[in-house]
């Protein structure tokens, strides 16, 4: 009898966990929604296309691991392209 109760409970927990880990899709959100989400969470992983995603961060803060810094990028949004920041290593253009 306990197996009949336990199995549906475990299945329900797995279904809820799978939904909670789904990435928000930038293409279904307005730019204002995207920017508000990034500001409130400090960093967010967003789906940006059928097979693409990335992590986007606030401009100021310590969301990037050294030596990376927030660099500007544009991602698709429901209302056009949205300016955001993602962590990248700065390009060194100094001659040797």
C-alpha positions as CSV (number, residue, x, y, z in Angstrom):
1,X,0.0,0.0,0.0
2,X,2.8,2.5,0.8
3,X,4.3,1.9,-2.7
4,X,1.0,3.1,-4.3
5,X,1.1,6.3,-2.3
6,X,4.9,6.9,-2.6
7,X,5.1,6.5,-6.4
8,X,2.6,9.2,-7.3
9,X,4.1,11.5,-4.7
10,X,7.6,11.1,-6.2
11,X,6.2,11.6,-9.7
12,X,4.5,14.8,-8.7
13,X,7.7,16.1,-7.0
14,X,9.7,15.4,-10.2
15,X,7.1,17.2,-12.4
16,X,7.2,20.3,-10.2
17,X,11.0,20.3,-10.0
18,X,11.1,20.1,-13.8
19,X,8.8,23.1,-14.2
20,X,10.7,25.1,-11.7
21,X,14.0,24.7,-13.6
22,X,12.6,25.8,-17.0
23,X,14.5,28.8,-18.4
24,X,12.4,31.9,-19.1
25,X,12.4,32.6,-22.9
26,X,13.4,36.2,-23.7
27,X,11.4,36.1,-26.9
28,X,8.2,35.8,-24.9
29,X,9.0,38.7,-22.6
30,X,9.2,42.5,-23.1
31,X,12.5,44.2,-22.7
32,X,11.3,45.9,-19.6
33,X,10.4,42.5,-18.1
34,X,13.8,41.0,-19.0
35,X,15.6,43.9,-17.4
36,X,13.5,43.9,-14.3
37,X,14.1,40.1,-13.9
38,X,17.9,40.6,-14.2
39,X,17.9,43.5,-11.7
40,X,15.8,41.6,-9.1
41,X,17.7,38.3,-9.4
42,X,21.2,39.8,-10.1
43,X,21.8,37.1,-12.7
44,X,19.4,35.1,-14.9
45,X,19.8,32.3,-17.4
46,X,17.5,33.0,-20.4
47,X,16.6,31.0,-23.5
48,X,17.2,33.3,-26.5
49,X,16.4,31.0,-29.4
50,X,15.5,27.4,-30.3
51,X,18.9,26.0,-29.2
52,X,20.5,29.0,-27.4
53,X,20.7,30.4,-23.9
54,X,23.1,32.4,-21.8
55,X,23.5,33.9,-18.4
56,X,22.8,37.7,-18.1
57,X,23.8,39.9,-15.2
58,X,23.3,43.4,-13.8
59,X,25.8,46.0,-15.0
60,X,27.2,46.7,-11.6
61,X,27.9,44.1,-8.9
62,X,30.0,41.0,-8.5
63,X,28.0,38.6,-10.5
64,X,30.9,37.7,-12.8
65,X,33.8,35.5,-11.9
66,X,37.3,37.1,-12.3
67,X,38.6,38.0,-14.8
68,X,35.2,38.4,-16.5
69,X,33.3,41.7,-16.4
70,X,29.8,42.6,-17.5
71,X,29.9,43.4,-21.3
72,X,27.0,44.7,-23.3
73,X,24.9,42.4,-25.5
74,X,21.6,42.4,-27.2
75,X,19.1,39.6,-27.0
76,X,15.7,39.1,-28.7
77,X,12.6,40.2,-26.8
78,X,8.9,40.3,-27.7
79,X,9.2,44.0,-28.5
80,X,12.6,44.0,-30.4
81,X,16.2,43.6,-29.3
82,X,16.9,44.2,-25.6
83,X,20.2,45.6,-24.3
84,X,21.6,43.5,-21.5
85,X,25.0,42.4,-20.0
86,X,26.7,39.1,-19.9
87,X,30.0,38.1,-18.3
88,X,33.0,38.0,-20.7
89,X,36.7,38.4,-20.5
90,X,37.8,41.9,-21.6
91,X,39.6,42.0,-24.9
92,X,43.2,43.1,-24.5
93,X,44.0,45.3,-27.5
94,X,47.4,46.5,-26.3
95,X,50.4,45.9,-28.5
96,X,53.0,43.5,-27.1
